[in-house]
Amino acid sequence: MNFDWERLADRVFRCRLPFLDVTIGLVWGPGGALLIDTGTTLAEARAIGEDVDALTGTAVSRVLLTHHDFDHVLGVSAFTGAAVYCAPPVQQTMTRRRDEVRAEAVRYGADPSAVDEAMAAWRTPDRLVWSADIDLGDRAVAVRHPGRGHTDHDLIGVVTGAERTVVFCGDLVEESGDPVIDAHSDPAAWPATLDRVLELGGPDAVYVPGHGAAVDAAFVRRQQRWLVER
Ligand SMILES: [Zn+2]
């Protein structure tokens, strides 16, 4: 294995990439393997793909990109056989704000030539969606936009069919640091968006942040309070 994979439920896993501690989610069933977010470089993404093959016995067939930040999307083109789901603004960012994406990736320490390679390989995602139901056979993933928050287009993946519900939250929830509020964020709307996340996942779900350790509903409530009171 190239990375350490954490089991969240039966056939629901994730790893935390060494670069920026980004969560990569993985869910599989007889209907295929879904990857959630892809890392920054094609080399990182290829290493993820090797691990997926070893863990699941199959290649990644679908990819969900939670939002437009470079560390979540740039690896996507390594998964040539997969259908890619993301919100329409991700495609807009990658076509209209490429210089900004590149500059941000380099500022965070990504190798400029690896970033250029990944950006040159970008192709329009197959499914530009705000909502989708992905059927993997005995695992279902409800892709939803619970509202504005870290960006104006964050998507979450609510996984059911295993012994517990697992919610991949993207950067709407962060554990290893405070939530990142930048020019694309809507801090006023974010708390209500977390209400919707908690509604979709329920009180007993595992909530998986974009960065950091998996948490419970009580942690998400605390982060919501932090956003209100900050
Ligand atoms: Zn992130």
Boltz pocket constraint, residues with backbone or C-beta under 6 A from the ligand:
constraints:
  - pocket:
      binder: B
      contacts: [[A, 22], [A, 69], [A, 71], [A, 72], [A, 171], [A, 210], [A, 211]]
      max_distance: 6.0
